[in-house]
Amino acid sequence: MKIISDIQELRDHLRGQNRASFVPTMGNLHEGHLSLMRLARQHGDPVVASIFVNRLQFGPNEDFDSYPRTMQADIDKLEKEGVYILFAPTERDLYPQPQEYRVDPPQQLGDILEGEFRPGFFKGVCTVVLKLFSCVQPKVAVFGKKDYQQLMIIRQMAKQFALPVDIIPGETIRAEDGLALSSRNGYLSIEERAEAPELMKALKEVRERVIQLKDRNSHSISEIEKAAVASLAKRGWQPDYIAIRQQSDLAPASNEQLQAGEPLVILTAAKLGKTRLIDNLEI
Ligand code: PAF
């Protein structure tokens, strides 16, 4: 595997390749990331991965400084997966000047859910992803469905800017007890790790209640959301949201849409101690 930090050197290496398959990451790779590398291999060649902890997508009180950086272990994993190039720019490589041009996603998608609780997050994500696309110029790029809203926003960005890249979604990989794999799981204490699968259980319970609602029209969607937030809070979580949304645009779902069989998704973010976890479940 070739490890490259310089944009020009990356372009030189990829010259003439028009089927590259790209997986952008912030490192601290786990089985979820590696499954994206395997998916990338099915959709193009060569596979290019990137590792870059992108300051622009972290808020002032977030974990940019403490975000786990495990470069050597990541390199070993990517080598085993047969990744052809690891693009690992420094901040100076990727942002040689302050990044003043930014990509601002539309409010109705970028300022809801994660965007409401992490202002500017998707602006930072879109800006770095557009820049990484410009460096790698891939034919396809793979993003995990664990970051459901991110995947949707990047898809829309690629569409609206007519970027010549297909966005491929990768399924969420879970531990045996149901916890979605995430680099931030490493922040959990032993007790918190034992409690963490309750987030997925809460999503499954919401899904059951939504399905019952479809059959019996018993509760309203917002009652189900509120009850789920309350029961997580009772267990000691600090939930930011549990939201039942339309899969197509993440707008709030109505009982009518549910009855009409509109595909829905339940999204959640909640803090356990100091660790903020996100997850989702499609209905
Ligand atoms: O999902 C991530 O790891 C990041 O948001 C991404 C897409 C690599 C952009 O920094």
Boltz pocket constraint, residues with backbone or C-beta under 6 A from the ligand:
constraints:
  - pocket:
      binder: B
      contacts: [[A, 24], [A, 25], [A, 26], [A, 52], [A, 54], [A, 57], [A, 124], [A, 125], [A, 128], [A, 129], [A, 147], [A, 150]]
      max_distance: 6.0
